[in-house]
Amino acid sequence: MSFRLDILAEDGVARLCSLNNKAMEIKVKTPIAVLPIIDYLLDNDHYAYLLKQQNIVYMTSSPDQTIPISQENHLIFQYSKTNYYTSDLRPEPLLPAQVSENTTHFFSKTCPSSMLHDEFAVEWYTQFFQEIIKEIEEEPQKIEKMNGFGVVMNFHDLRNPDILLNLIESFVSNPLIYNNIVALKIDGLFDKKMDYTSSVDTFLRLKKLFPADLLYIASGLILPYEYAFLINLGFDAIDLSYLLHTGYFGLYYRHEEGMEWVRKLHSIEEFACNCEECDVVRELLTEFSVISDIPSFYTNFALHNLRCGLMEIERVRKNIQRGSLSTYLERKSQLSLLLLSALRHIQKNYPSIFNSTQSLNKETSLPCTTPLSYHNPNVEQYRQKLRHNVEPRPNTKICIFLPCSMGKPYSKSKSHRNFIKIIKNAAKKWYKYISEVIITSPLGIVPREIEEVFPAAHYDISVTGDWDAEELQLTSREIVDWIKKLPHNVKIIAYLHGGYQKAFELAMQIIESEEKSTITYSIPSNIDEFSDAIIHSLEELTKQETSGRIGDSLSNEEQSIKMIADFQFGTGAGTALIGSAARFLQSRNDNIKTINGFESHGKLQLGRYLRSSGHITLNYQGGERLSEQPGIAVTLNTADISGTTIFKPGIEHVDEGLCAGDECVILGPNSEYLGVGSLVVRSETYSRMRRGAVVKIRKLKKEGE
């Protein structure tokens, strides 16, 4: 089979893939646009130009349909629609006699969509699936010669789309189907805008039935403002046929304005686009006073709409590459109540799908501008890691809570430089026993040691001083969880004001309610009181040292390494990585610090710390120290590996919870340590893949090591 989908990268559930045809040496990168070949438009220069764009697949409705000679090296999806009820009435086989090397055939059966009731739909699709399986079983050699095959699932006017899921599960469980299907076209599922969230539920359940390396195509009455959301759900391609359809009905799509602007225009003042098609209409308006009088305005509107669709898909692709799709989607949702409710729906009902799959190995900015940001997948993943992986310094004697700053990382801002100076001057030699925690929204809290990790150093939020109830609740919950982890009898100082102080005081009330005990803390009102509070709290430390009861602790640098490693790899990883001692060593690149172990006179390199993302990349020795750390391993079924990539067949197991881009240690069949790398796909994707790359190798064990 020469047609295949290779997953290149993932941003949560959304992904970048390479759609390959090895026989023709054709590659396109998802997300892609599926463009219908319209015979009567082939002579139109504007249409011909759009057909030449990158990352496009053509769609034909007949093997005999004309393809421009200049476009014969493009991938083609061929849909042969037939309208019949039983196989006895079928005019021809579902499988075509032959397809060209650049064509993938889709099984499709036109289903009567008016007043369709559930029993009829079940009977109709049962017959359809049986016919596909029968023809493949009768002619398996034809499937081997084809570029795999696709199936069109028509959900138009189905009152209960879920009734098909059991049928589909049985259909896909057939090995001939599961091993050879390469694409699934979902037609009409998202047409019902008043029941959009139910369509989301159906699609997410549907995806679980199919292999992960399947191309999902969204088709139906969908417009560009929906594309980012659908691709975020897991679609890889968008059928743009509806955009042509709207144009030929005189409907003009206005980019970034949502569905309310898909309507007929009546004057030149309503044009908001400078594309070539709109320029043509403007010129003709000098001759015709009314838009509808222009002979070619339908075609120009259709091509304008098509261009808007292509531009939107390109924008989505770039946001996936930057790791900023969730932010882009939040911004889009502010233009549409439909998207806003759908986004809230997945945040509330599918956190395990959209939050736990989010890698924090990023450098992109994260604007938090709406209440949706409180549950942004990046924010939720940060809070999850902080809650479960990170512990306060074990010898913390004083915990100081501080407000956040506009400048990131905080320690570079003017206010925090002043805070650090005051704390150091007051604490002197006791500074390493002081834990600094920054309170912020929407993250909750940021311990000083991990202030450079994503998204702590990358988020931005408009500051008004007013905190809403949800902000206070989320932030106070994080404060409570952190205080509960602190050693007993730690002195707490909160130099806070406004919303920060309200969140802190709410946290104290929650602790008193849950623990049935009172927490002693101080809230200085000015800098002098802040310094005095530190000095007063340190008096007890001095008494403990005199009586010989105070223990030593790691250096501040080692505490930072420990906490960053714990945040990234899990509790205990920092201690394992540090060993007897470790330190940061600044490289020539200001963005990179090496992590050196005490061994070999402090020259044993364990990994690199990237300040732009707060991410540790392990080298061989660092990975070896973490080889027994739970939750970060990829176990192979052979120790004989070479090259730079490990593919699905060579892997026995991938630990749960790993995301695309995460660091991993590579283990052999007997759990022997082999090297380090980074994941191409998340562990859940790996479990449903049939083929493809899983791990990019950074360093392997050498002979004699």
C-alpha positions as CSV (number, residue, x, y, z in Angstrom):
1,M,0.0,0.0,0.0
2,S,1.7,3.2,-1.2
3,F,-0.7,5.6,0.5
4,R,-0.1,6.3,4.2
5,L,-0.4,8.9,6.9
6,D,2.6,9.6,9.1
7,I,2.2,11.6,12.2
8,L,4.9,14.2,12.5
9,A,3.9,16.1,15.7
10,E,1.0,16.7,18.0
11,D,-0.4,19.7,19.9
12,G,-2.8,18.0,22.3
13,V,-5.3,16.1,20.1
14,A,-4.5,18.3,17.0
15,R,-1.6,17.1,14.9
16,L,0.6,17.6,11.9
17,C,0.9,14.7,9.6
18,S,2.5,13.8,6.3
19,L,0.2,12.3,3.7
20,N,2.5,10.2,1.5
21,N,2.1,8.4,-1.8
22,K,5.4,6.6,-2.2
23,A,4.7,5.3,-5.7
24,M,4.3,8.9,-7.0
25,E,6.7,10.5,-4.5
26,I,3.9,12.9,-3.4
27,K,3.7,14.4,0.0
28,V,1.3,16.9,1.5
29,K,1.2,18.2,5.1
30,T,-2.0,18.2,7.2
31,P,-4.2,20.0,8.0
32,I,-5.1,19.9,4.3
33,A,-7.9,21.3,2.1
34,V,-9.9,18.9,0.0
35,L,-11.0,20.8,-3.2
36,P,-13.6,19.5,-5.6
37,I,-12.7,19.4,-9.3
38,I,-15.4,21.5,-11.0
39,D,-15.2,20.9,-14.8
40,Y,-16.7,24.2,-15.8
41,L,-14.2,26.1,-13.7
42,L,-11.1,24.6,-15.1
43,D,-10.7,27.4,-17.6
44,N,-10.9,30.1,-14.8
45,D,-7.5,31.4,-14.1
46,H,-8.3,32.2,-10.4
47,Y,-9.6,28.6,-9.9
48,A,-6.5,27.2,-11.6
49,Y,-4.3,29.3,-9.3
50,L,-6.0,27.9,-6.2
51,L,-5.6,24.4,-7.4
52,K,-1.9,24.9,-7.5
53,Q,-1.6,25.7,-3.8
54,Q,0.4,23.5,-1.5
55,N,-1.2,20.9,0.9
56,I,-4.3,20.4,-1.2
57,V,-5.9,17.1,-2.2
58,Y,-8.4,17.0,-5.2
59,M,-11.8,15.4,-4.9
60,T,-13.5,13.8,-8.0
61,S,-16.9,12.1,-8.3
62,S,-16.0,9.9,-11.2
63,P,-12.9,8.0,-12.5
64,D,-13.5,9.7,-15.9
65,Q,-13.5,13.2,-14.5
66,T,-11.0,15.6,-16.1
67,I,-7.8,16.4,-14.2
68,P,-5.7,19.3,-15.5
69,I,-2.4,17.9,-16.9
70,S,-0.4,20.3,-14.7
71,Q,-2.1,18.8,-11.6
72,E,-1.8,15.1,-12.4
73,N,1.0,14.7,-9.7
74,H,-1.5,15.7,-6.9
75,L,-3.2,13.3,-4.6
76,I,-6.8,12.6,-5.6
77,F,-9.7,11.3,-3.5
78,Q,-12.2,9.6,-5.7
79,Y,-15.8,9.2,-4.6
80,S,-18.1,7.0,-6.7
81,K,-21.5,7.8,-5.3
82,T,-24.3,5.2,-6.0
83,N,-27.9,5.4,-5.0
84,Y,-29.6,2.0,-4.4
85,Y,-31.0,0.1,-1.5
86,T,-29.8,-3.5,-1.9
87,S,-26.9,-5.2,-3.6
88,D,-29.4,-6.8,-6.1
89,L,-30.1,-3.3,-7.5
90,R,-26.5,-2.2,-7.5
91,P,-25.5,-1.1,-11.1
92,E,-21.8,-1.8,-10.6
93,P,-19.3,-3.0,-7.9
94,L,-18.3,-0.6,-5.1
95,L,-14.7,-1.2,-6.0
96,P,-13.6,0.4,-9.2
97,A,-12.0,-1.7,-11.9
98,Q,-8.7,0.3,-11.3
99,V,-7.4,3.5,-9.9
100,S,-4.4,5.6,-10.8
101,E,-1.3,5.5,-8.6
102,N,-2.1,8.9,-7.1
103,T,-5.8,8.2,-6.4
104,T,-7.4,6.8,-3.3
105,H,-10.9,5.4,-3.7
106,F,-13.7,6.1,-1.1
107,F,-16.6,3.7,-0.6
108,S,-19.7,5.8,-0.6
109,K,-23.4,5.1,-0.8
110,T,-25.9,7.9,-1.2
111,C,-28.5,7.5,1.6
112,P,-32.0,9.0,1.4
113,S,-31.7,11.8,4.0
114,S,-35.2,13.1,4.2
115,M,-37.2,11.9,7.2
116,L,-34.7,9.2,8.0
117,H,-35.7,7.1,11.0
118,D,-33.3,5.1,13.1
119,E,-34.4,1.6,12.0
120,F,-34.0,2.4,8.4
121,A,-30.5,3.9,9.0
122,V,-29.4,0.8,10.8
123,E,-30.6,-1.4,8.0
124,W,-29.1,0.9,5.3
125,Y,-25.6,1.0,6.9
126,T,-25.6,-2.7,7.8
127,Q,-26.2,-3.4,4.1
128,F,-23.5,-0.9,3.1
129,F,-20.8,-2.3,5.4
130,Q,-21.6,-5.9,4.4
131,E,-21.2,-5.0,0.8
132,I,-17.8,-3.4,1.4
133,I,-16.5,-6.4,3.3
134,K,-17.9,-8.9,0.8
135,E,-16.2,-7.1,-2.2
136,I,-12.8,-6.9,-0.4
137,E,-13.0,-10.5,0.6
138,E,-13.8,-11.5,-3.0
139,E,-11.0,-9.4,-4.5
140,P,-8.2,-9.0,-1.9
141,Q,-5.6,-8.6,-4.6
142,K,-7.3,-5.5,-5.8
143,I,-7.0,-3.9,-2.3
144,E,-3.3,-4.7,-2.3
145,K,-2.8,-2.8,-5.5
146,M,-4.9,0.2,-4.4
147,N,-3.6,3.0,-2.2
148,G,-5.8,1.7,0.6
149,F,-9.3,2.9,0.7
150,G,-11.5,5.5,2.4
151,V,-15.1,5.3,3.6
152,V,-17.7,8.0,3.6
153,M,-19.9,8.1,6.7
154,N,-23.1,10.2,6.0
155,F,-24.7,11.7,9.1
156,H,-27.0,14.1,7.3
157,D,-30.4,14.3,9.1
158,L,-29.7,11.3,11.4
159,R,-31.8,11.9,14.5
160,N,-29.5,9.8,16.6
161,P,-26.0,9.5,15.1
162,D,-24.9,7.2,18.0
163,I,-27.0,4.4,16.7
164,L,-24.3,3.8,14.0
165,L,-21.5,3.4,16.5
166,N,-22.1,-0.2,17.3
167,L,-22.3,-1.0,13.5
168,I,-19.1,0.9,12.9
169,E,-17.3,-0.9,15.7
170,S,-18.2,-4.3,14.2
171,F,-17.2,-3.1,10.7
172,V,-13.8,-1.8,11.8
173,S,-13.1,-4.9,13.9
174,N,-12.8,-6.9,10.6
175,P,-9.0,-7.2,10.0
176,L,-9.4,-6.5,6.2
177,I,-11.0,-3.1,7.1
178,Y,-8.8,-2.2,10.1
179,N,-5.5,-2.9,8.3
180,N,-6.4,-1.3,4.9
181,I,-8.6,1.7,5.7
182,V,-6.6,5.0,5.3
183,A,-9.3,7.7,5.5
184,L,-12.7,8.5,6.9
185,K,-14.9,11.2,5.6
186,I,-17.4,12.4,8.1
187,D,-20.2,14.0,6.2
188,G,-23.0,16.1,7.7
189,L,-22.2,15.4,11.4
190,F,-21.6,19.1,12.3
191,D,-24.5,20.5,10.2
192,K,-26.9,20.8,13.1
193,K,-25.6,23.9,14.8
194,M,-28.2,23.7,17.5
195,D,-26.9,20.3,18.6
196,Y,-23.2,20.9,18.0
197,T,-22.0,19.5,21.4
198,S,-23.8,16.2,20.7
199,S,-21.9,16.0,17.4
200,V,-18.7,16.6,19.3
201,D,-19.6,13.7,21.6
202,T,-20.3,11.4,18.7
203,F,-17.1,12.2,16.9
204,L,-14.9,11.6,19.9
205,R,-16.5,8.2,20.5
206,L,-16.1,7.4,16.8
207,K,-12.4,8.2,16.9
208,K,-11.8,5.6,19.6
209,L,-13.0,2.8,17.2
210,F,-10.4,3.5,14.5
211,P,-6.6,3.4,14.3
212,A,-4.8,6.6,15.1
213,D,-3.0,6.8,11.8
214,L,-6.2,7.5,9.9
215,L,-7.0,10.6,7.9
216,Y,-10.2,12.3,9.2
217,I,-12.0,14.5,6.7
218,A,-14.8,16.9,7.9
219,S,-17.5,17.6,5.3
220,G,-20.8,19.3,5.3
221,L,-22.3,22.7,6.1
222,I,-19.1,24.0,7.8
223,L,-17.5,27.4,7.4
224,P,-13.9,28.7,8.0
225,Y,-14.6,30.0,11.5
226,E,-15.3,26.3,12.6
227,Y,-12.0,24.9,11.1
228,A,-9.8,25.5,14.1
229,F,-12.2,23.8,16.4
230,L,-12.7,20.8,14.2
231,I,-9.0,20.4,13.7
232,N,-8.5,20.7,17.4
233,L,-11.0,17.8,17.8
234,G,-8.7,15.6,15.6
235,F,-9.8,16.3,12.0
236,D,-6.9,16.4,9.5
237,A,-8.7,17.7,6.4
238,I,-11.6,20.0,5.5
239,D,-13.8,19.5,2.5
240,L,-14.3,23.0,1.0
241,S,-17.2,22.1,-1.3
242,Y,-19.7,24.0,0.9
243,L,-17.8,27.2,0.3
244,L,-18.3,26.9,-3.4
245,H,-21.9,26.1,-2.8
246,T,-22.5,29.2,-0.7
247,G,-20.8,31.4,-3.3
248,Y,-23.0,30.2,-6.1
249,F,-26.0,31.1,-3.9
250,G,-24.6,34.7,-3.7
251,L,-23.4,34.3,-0.1
252,Y,-20.2,36.1,0.8
253,Y,-18.0,34.9,3.6
254,R,-16.3,37.6,5.6
255,H,-13.2,36.4,7.4
256,E,-13.0,36.6,11.2
257,E,-16.6,37.8,11.5
258,G,-18.2,34.4,12.1
259,M,-21.5,33.1,10.8
260,E,-23.4,36.3,10.9
261,W,-21.4,37.5,7.9
262,V,-22.2,34.6,5.6
263,R,-24.9,36.6,3.7
264,K,-25.6,38.4,0.6
265,L,-24.0,41.7,-0.1
266,H,-25.6,44.7,-1.7
267,S,-23.0,47.4,-1.9
268,I,-19.2,47.9,-2.4
269,E,-18.9,49.3,1.1
270,E,-19.5,45.8,2.6
271,F,-16.4,44.3,0.9
272,A,-13.7,43.7,3.5
273,C,-11.3,41.7,1.3
274,N,-8.6,42.6,-1.2
275,C,-8.3,39.2,-2.8
276,E,-8.2,39.0,-6.6
277,E,-11.8,37.8,-6.9
278,C,-13.1,40.8,-4.9
279,D,-11.0,43.2,-6.9
280,V,-12.7,41.9,-10.1
281,V,-16.1,42.6,-8.6
282,R,-15.1,46.1,-7.5
283,E,-13.9,46.9,-11.0
284,L,-17.2,45.6,-12.5
285,L,-19.2,47.7,-10.1
286,T,-18.1,50.8,-12.1
287,E,-20.3,49.4,-14.9
288,F,-23.0,47.8,-12.8
289,S,-24.7,49.6,-10.0
290,V,-26.0,46.4,-8.3
291,I,-23.7,43.4,-7.4
292,S,-26.3,40.9,-8.5
293,D,-26.3,42.4,-12.0
294,I,-22.6,41.4,-12.5
295,P,-22.6,38.3,-14.8
296,S,-19.7,36.5,-13.0
297,F,-20.3,37.6,-9.4
298,Y,-21.5,34.1,-8.3
299,T,-18.2,32.6,-9.4
300,N,-16.2,35.3,-7.9
301,F,-18.0,35.0,-4.6
302,A,-17.4,31.2,-4.7
303,L,-13.7,31.6,-5.3
304,H,-13.4,34.3,-2.7
305,N,-15.0,31.9,-0.1
306,L,-12.7,29.1,-1.3
307,R,-9.7,31.4,-0.8
308,C,-10.9,32.3,2.8
309,G,-11.1,28.6,3.6
310,L,-7.5,27.9,2.3
311,M,-6.1,30.9,4.3
312,E,-7.8,29.7,7.5
313,I,-6.4,26.2,7.2
314,E,-3.0,27.7,6.7
315,R,-3.4,29.8,9.9
316,V,-4.4,26.7,11.9
317,R,-1.4,24.8,10.6
318,K,1.0,27.6,11.7
319,N,-0.6,27.7,15.2
320,I,-0.2,23.9,15.5
321,Q,3.5,24.3,14.6
322,R,3.9,27.0,17.2
323,G,2.0,25.0,19.8
324,S,-0.6,27.9,20.1
325,L,-3.7,26.3,18.7
326,S,-5.6,26.4,22.0
327,T,-4.9,30.2,22.3
328,Y,-6.0,30.8,18.7
329,L,-9.2,28.8,19.3
330,E,-10.0,30.8,22.4
331,R,-9.7,34.0,20.3
332,K,-11.9,32.6,17.5
333,S,-14.6,31.5,20.0
334,Q,-15.1,35.1,21.0
335,L,-16.7,35.7,17.6
336,S,-19.1,32.8,17.8
337,L,-21.5,31.6,20.6
338,L,-21.5,28.2,18.8
339,L,-17.7,27.8,19.3
340,L,-17.8,29.3,22.8
341,S,-20.4,26.7,24.0
342,A,-18.6,23.9,22.2
343,L,-15.2,24.8,23.7
344,R,-16.7,25.0,27.2
345,H,-18.3,21.6,26.6
346,I,-15.0,19.9,25.9
347,Q,-13.3,21.7,28.8
348,K,-15.9,20.5,31.2
349,N,-16.5,17.0,29.8
350,Y,-13.2,15.9,28.3
351,P,-10.4,17.1,30.4
352,S,-8.5,13.8,30.2
353,I,-8.5,14.0,26.4
354,F,-7.6,17.7,25.9
355,N,-5.6,18.6,29.0
356,S,-3.5,15.6,29.9
357,T,-2.4,15.3,26.2
358,Q,-0.9,18.7,26.2
359,S,2.9,18.9,26.2
360,L,4.5,21.8,28.1
361,N,7.7,21.6,26.0
362,K,7.0,25.0,24.4
363,E,8.3,28.5,24.0
364,T,5.3,30.2,22.5
365,S,3.5,33.1,24.3
366,L,0.2,32.3,26.1
367,P,-2.2,35.2,26.2
368,C,-4.9,34.6,28.8
369,T,-7.6,37.1,27.9
370,T,-11.0,35.4,28.6
371,P,-12.5,33.2,31.3
372,L,-11.9,30.2,29.0
373,S,-8.2,30.7,29.8
374,Y,-8.8,29.5,33.3
375,H,-9.2,26.0,31.8
376,N,-6.8,26.3,28.9
377,P,-5.2,22.9,28.3
378,N,-1.7,24.3,28.9
379,V,-2.9,25.9,32.2
380,E,-4.7,22.8,33.3
381,Q,-1.6,20.6,32.5
382,Y,0.6,23.0,34.5
383,R,-1.6,22.9,37.5
384,Q,-1.8,19.1,37.3
385,K,2.0,18.7,37.2
386,L,2.5,21.1,40.0
387,R,-0.1,19.4,42.2
388,H,1.2,15.9,41.7
389,N,4.9,16.2,40.9
390,V,6.3,19.1,42.9
391,E,7.0,19.3,46.6
392,P,8.2,22.3,48.6
393,R,11.8,22.4,49.8
394,P,11.9,19.7,52.6
395,N,13.8,22.1,55.0
396,T,11.6,25.1,54.3
397,K,11.3,27.2,57.5
398,I,9.6,30.3,56.0
399,C,7.2,30.4,53.1
400,I,6.7,33.8,51.5
401,F,3.8,34.4,49.1
402,L,4.3,37.3,46.6
403,P,2.2,38.8,43.9
404,C,3.0,38.2,40.2
405,S,4.5,40.8,37.9
406,M,4.0,41.8,34.3
407,G,7.6,41.0,33.5
408,K,8.5,37.3,33.0
409,P,10.3,35.5,34.4
410,Y,9.4,37.2,37.6
411,S,12.9,37.5,39.0
412,K,13.8,39.8,36.1
413,S,11.1,42.3,36.9
414,K,11.8,45.4,38.9
415,S,9.4,44.5,41.7
416,H,10.7,41.0,42.2
417,R,14.3,42.1,42.0
418,N,13.4,44.4,44.9
419,F,11.6,41.5,46.8
420,I,14.6,39.2,46.4
421,K,17.0,41.9,47.6
422,I,14.9,42.6,50.7
423,I,14.6,38.8,51.5
424,K,18.3,38.2,51.1
425,N,19.2,41.2,53.2
426,A,16.9,40.1,56.0
427,A,17.6,36.4,55.8
428,K,21.4,36.5,55.2
429,K,22.8,33.0,55.7
430,W,19.2,31.6,56.2
431,Y,18.1,32.4,52.7
432,K,18.2,28.8,51.5
433,Y,15.6,27.9,54.1
434,I,13.1,30.4,52.6
435,S,10.6,29.3,49.9
436,E,9.2,32.0,47.6
437,V,5.8,31.3,46.0
438,I,4.2,33.7,43.5
439,I,0.4,33.9,43.4
440,T,-1.0,34.5,39.9
441,S,-4.1,33.9,37.8
442,P,-4.9,31.7,35.9
443,L,-2.0,29.4,36.9
444,G,-2.6,29.6,40.7
445,I,0.9,29.6,42.1
446,V,4.4,29.5,40.7
447,P,7.3,28.4,43.0
448,R,10.3,30.6,42.4
449,E,12.4,27.6,41.4
450,I,10.2,26.8,38.3
451,E,9.4,30.4,37.2
452,E,11.0,29.7,33.8
453,V,9.0,26.7,32.9
454,F,6.2,26.9,30.3
455,P,3.7,28.5,30.8
456,A,4.8,30.3,33.9
457,A,7.2,32.5,32.0
458,H,5.1,32.7,28.9
459,Y,1.5,33.6,29.9
460,D,0.2,37.2,29.9
461,I,-3.0,38.5,31.4
462,S,-4.7,41.9,31.5
463,V,-4.4,43.3,35.0
464,T,-7.3,45.3,36.4
465,G,-7.0,44.4,40.1
466,D,-10.4,42.9,40.1
467,W,-10.6,39.1,40.5
468,D,-13.8,37.2,39.7
469,A,-15.2,34.4,41.8
470,E,-13.8,31.6,39.6
471,E,-10.3,33.2,39.7
472,L,-10.4,33.4,43.5
473,Q,-11.7,29.8,43.8
474,L,-9.1,28.3,41.4
475,T,-6.2,30.3,42.9
476,S,-7.1,29.6,46.5
477,R,-7.3,25.9,45.8
478,E,-3.7,25.8,44.5
479,I,-2.6,27.8,47.6
480,V,-4.3,25.3,49.8
481,D,-2.7,22.3,48.1
482,W,0.8,23.9,48.4
483,I,0.4,24.9,52.1
484,K,-0.7,21.3,52.9
485,K,2.6,20.1,51.5
486,L,4.7,22.4,53.7
487,P,6.5,21.0,56.7
488,H,4.8,21.5,60.1
489,N,5.3,24.8,61.9
490,V,6.6,26.7,58.8
491,K,6.2,30.4,59.2
492,I,4.0,31.9,56.5
493,I,4.4,35.5,55.3
494,A,2.0,36.9,52.6
495,Y,3.1,40.2,51.2
496,L,0.0,40.6,49.1
497,H,-2.8,43.1,48.3
498,G,-6.1,43.3,46.3
499,G,-7.2,40.1,44.6
500,Y,-4.0,38.3,45.6
501,Q,-4.7,38.9,49.3
502,K,-8.4,37.8,48.8
503,A,-7.3,34.6,47.2
504,F,-4.8,33.9,50.0
505,E,-7.3,34.7,52.8
506,L,-9.9,32.4,51.1
507,A,-7.3,29.7,51.1
508,M,-6.8,30.1,54.8
509,Q,-10.5,29.8,55.4
510,I,-10.6,26.6,53.3
511,I,-7.7,25.1,55.3
512,E,-9.3,26.0,58.6
513,S,-12.6,24.4,57.4
514,E,-11.0,21.2,56.1
515,E,-8.3,20.7,58.7
516,K,-10.2,22.0,61.7
517,S,-7.1,24.0,62.7
518,T,-5.9,27.6,62.5
519,I,-2.9,28.6,60.3
520,T,-0.7,31.3,61.7
521,Y,0.4,33.8,59.1
522,S,1.2,37.5,58.7
523,I,0.2,40.0,56.0
524,P,2.6,43.0,56.0
525,S,1.2,46.2,54.7
526,N,4.4,47.8,53.5
527,I,8.0,47.0,52.7
528,D,9.4,47.8,56.2
529,E,6.8,45.5,57.8
530,F,7.7,42.8,55.2
531,S,11.4,42.9,56.2
532,D,10.6,43.0,59.9
533,A,8.3,39.9,59.5
534,I,11.2,38.0,57.9
535,I,13.7,39.0,60.6
536,H,11.2,38.1,63.4
537,S,10.5,34.7,61.8
538,L,14.2,34.0,61.6
539,E,14.7,34.4,65.3
540,E,13.4,30.9,65.8
541,L,15.9,29.5,63.3
542,T,18.7,31.0,65.3
543,K,17.5,29.3,68.4
544,Q,17.3,26.0,66.6
545,E,20.9,26.3,65.3
546,T,22.1,27.0,68.8
547,S,20.5,23.9,70.2
548,G,21.8,21.9,67.2
549,R,18.4,20.9,65.8
550,I,18.5,22.4,62.3
551,G,19.4,20.2,59.4
552,D,21.4,21.0,56.3
553,S,19.7,21.3,52.9
554,L,20.5,21.3,49.2
555,S,21.9,24.5,47.7
556,N,19.5,26.9,46.0
557,E,20.9,25.8,42.6
558,E,20.3,22.1,43.5
559,Q,16.8,22.9,44.7
560,S,16.0,24.5,41.4
561,I,17.4,21.5,39.4
562,K,15.4,19.2,41.7
563,M,12.1,21.0,41.4
564,I,12.4,21.5,37.6
565,A,13.2,17.8,37.1
566,D,10.3,16.8,39.4
567,F,7.9,19.1,37.6
568,Q,8.9,17.6,34.2
569,F,9.5,13.9,35.0
570,G,7.7,13.3,38.3
571,T,8.3,13.2,42.0
572,G,11.7,11.8,42.8
573,A,13.3,12.5,39.5
574,G,15.2,15.6,40.8
575,T,16.8,13.6,43.6
576,A,17.8,10.8,41.2
577,L,19.2,13.3,38.6
578,I,21.3,15.3,41.1
579,G,22.9,12.3,42.8
580,S,25.4,13.4,45.3
581,A,25.5,17.0,44.0
582,A,24.9,19.0,40.8
583,R,25.0,22.5,39.4
584,F,24.1,24.7,36.5
585,L,26.9,25.8,34.2
586,Q,26.1,28.7,31.8
587,S,27.0,27.9,28.2
588,R,28.0,30.4,25.5
589,N,24.4,30.5,24.5
590,D,22.5,32.6,27.1
591,N,19.4,30.4,26.6
592,I,21.2,27.2,27.6
593,K,22.6,26.0,30.9
594,T,24.2,22.6,31.2
595,I,23.4,20.4,34.3
596,N,26.7,19.0,35.6
597,G,27.0,16.3,38.2
598,F,29.7,16.4,40.9
599,E,31.5,13.4,39.4
600,S,34.6,13.9,37.2
601,H,35.4,17.1,39.0
602,G,32.1,18.6,38.2
603,K,32.3,17.9,34.5
604,L,29.8,15.0,34.2
605,Q,27.1,16.4,31.9
606,L,23.6,15.2,32.7
607,G,21.6,17.3,30.4
608,R,20.8,20.8,29.1
609,Y,18.3,23.2,30.6
610,L,16.6,25.5,28.0
611,R,15.7,28.7,29.7
612,S,13.3,29.7,26.9
613,S,11.0,26.8,27.8
614,G,12.2,25.7,31.3
615,H,12.7,22.3,29.7
616,I,15.4,19.7,30.5
617,T,16.8,17.7,27.6
618,L,18.7,14.7,28.9
619,N,21.9,13.3,27.6
620,Y,23.0,9.7,28.0
621,Q,24.2,9.9,31.6
622,G,21.2,12.0,32.8
623,G,18.8,9.4,31.2
624,E,20.7,6.6,33.0
625,R,20.1,8.2,36.4
626,L,16.3,8.4,35.5
627,S,16.1,4.9,34.0
628,E,14.0,3.6,36.9
629,Q,11.8,6.7,37.2
630,P,8.2,5.6,36.6
631,G,6.1,7.1,33.8
632,I,8.8,8.2,31.4
633,A,10.0,5.0,29.7
634,V,9.6,3.6,26.2
635,T,10.3,-0.2,26.3
636,L,11.5,-1.9,23.1
637,N,11.1,-5.5,22.0
638,T,14.7,-5.6,20.8
639,A,18.0,-4.1,21.9
640,D,19.3,-4.1,18.3
641,I,18.4,-0.5,17.2
642,S,20.1,2.0,14.9
643,G,19.4,5.2,13.1
644,T,17.6,8.2,14.6
645,T,14.0,7.0,14.8
646,I,12.2,4.1,16.5
647,F,9.0,3.0,14.8
648,K,5.9,1.2,16.1
649,P,7.0,-2.4,15.3
650,G,10.1,-2.1,17.5
651,I,8.2,-0.9,20.6
652,E,6.7,-3.1,23.3
653,H,5.3,-0.5,25.6
654,V,5.1,3.3,26.1
655,D,4.3,4.5,29.6
656,E,0.9,6.1,30.1
657,G,0.6,9.9,30.3
658,L,3.5,10.8,28.0
659,C,2.8,13.6,25.5
660,A,4.3,14.3,22.1
661,G,7.6,16.2,22.6
662,D,8.2,14.8,26.1
663,E,11.6,13.5,27.1
664,C,11.8,9.7,27.5
665,V,14.3,7.0,28.5
666,I,14.7,4.0,26.1
667,L,14.7,0.6,27.7
668,G,15.4,-2.8,26.2
669,P,13.4,-6.0,26.4
670,N,14.7,-6.8,29.9
671,S,14.4,-3.2,31.1
672,E,18.1,-2.5,30.4
673,Y,18.9,1.1,29.8
674,L,19.7,1.9,26.1
675,G,19.5,5.7,25.7
676,V,17.3,8.8,25.6
677,G,15.0,10.5,23.1
678,S,11.8,12.5,22.7
679,L,8.3,11.3,21.8
680,V,6.8,12.0,18.3
681,V,3.3,11.0,19.5
682,R,1.6,10.7,22.8
683,S,1.3,7.3,24.5
684,E,-2.5,7.1,23.7
685,T,-1.8,7.7,20.0
686,Y,0.9,5.0,20.1
687,S,-1.5,2.4,21.5
688,R,-3.8,2.8,18.4
689,M,-1.2,3.2,15.7
690,R,-0.6,0.6,13.0
691,R,2.7,2.0,11.9
692,G,4.9,5.2,12.0
693,A,7.5,6.9,14.1
694,V,7.2,7.0,17.9
695,V,10.5,8.1,19.3
696,K,13.3,10.4,18.0
697,I,16.6,9.1,19.4
698,R,19.0,11.6,20.9
699,K,21.6,9.4,22.4
700,L,22.1,5.6,22.4
701,K,24.3,3.3,24.4
702,K,27.7,2.9,22.8
703,E,29.7,-0.4,22.6
704,G,31.3,-1.1,25.9
705,E,29.1,1.3,28.0
